[in-house]
């Protein structure tokens, strides 16, 4: 039946948002990249879709699970080439530079891995690749397992520290190079002003204590860890 011209318009019915887990993780990652992990909440993510938190719970149990899903998602950005056991040191370092770079592109999401054990499919894939390469390169299984843990911890912690530093830079509104120079100058001055009878080496080597960029120091630490595994490699018998 045709409506009369004076009939009131029907009320607009809300359209149910069709969500899936991938969309939810995408939205949460956008929040992290823009504002950091503390900006993520079930309510805030739901708001990205114009809905309420209850619409998320069919796909994600809680914020902790969402954070783990986000971390595993970025682990999927890591490229894992074919193993070259003769080049295991170089390949492990290349992997860690790549992991470090991926973590740096996602604000402070690295802190998620410090509070949980990453065990999603993408994280496990990276762990399988690394422990397999180490064992093929002659590193005993137990040492390879410990190295896997310690090296990833080093890379993750460095990336998280870097995210804190970058947050401070944004707060100051100054170029990174300028802030880094100021901090180094202040630290060097502090070392030089220490009591000479108690801290002679720190005073004499203040310049060395404050030398190098963050990336140079990261590379140095990574070299220490990976090259140190050489002492455990099983040498082929004649």
C-alpha angles and dihedrals in degrees: 000000000000116000118243115248090247095051113120117251114256117254115261111255116223114248113232110238112236106218135177132185094260092056091049093050090047092054093046091050090052089055092049093048091050102037112004137251094301090064091063118097132144089247093049093048092047088052089062086068097039092248140101131269093257089070090065099052094077087065106027125033098211145324093285091057090046091053091050090049090050092051092049090049092059090046084064088065090068116102116220113197126197114289118264103187093188088059098040094130093053093043093051091049091048089051092050093049087052093048090048091051093049091050092049091055092059102058111233099342088119088080089070090068091052092059099042140030107254104232104154120125095263094047091048089050091057092046092050090050094050100044090045092052093047093051092046088051091057102264111140113249096247092049090045090053093049091045090052090056098042098044095048089047091053093049094045094047092048091050092049092049088049090054090054090051092050091050089055090050091053089050092051093044092218131127113269093237092053094049092046091051092049093049092049092049091050093047093048090050090050092052092048091052094054119113106278095216092057105034109029096146096048090051095047093046100038090126092054091047091058099036128114135038125270090256093050091051091048090052091048092053092047091051090052092053100043098038089048090065089071091084090064099046114118107237115221113254119238 
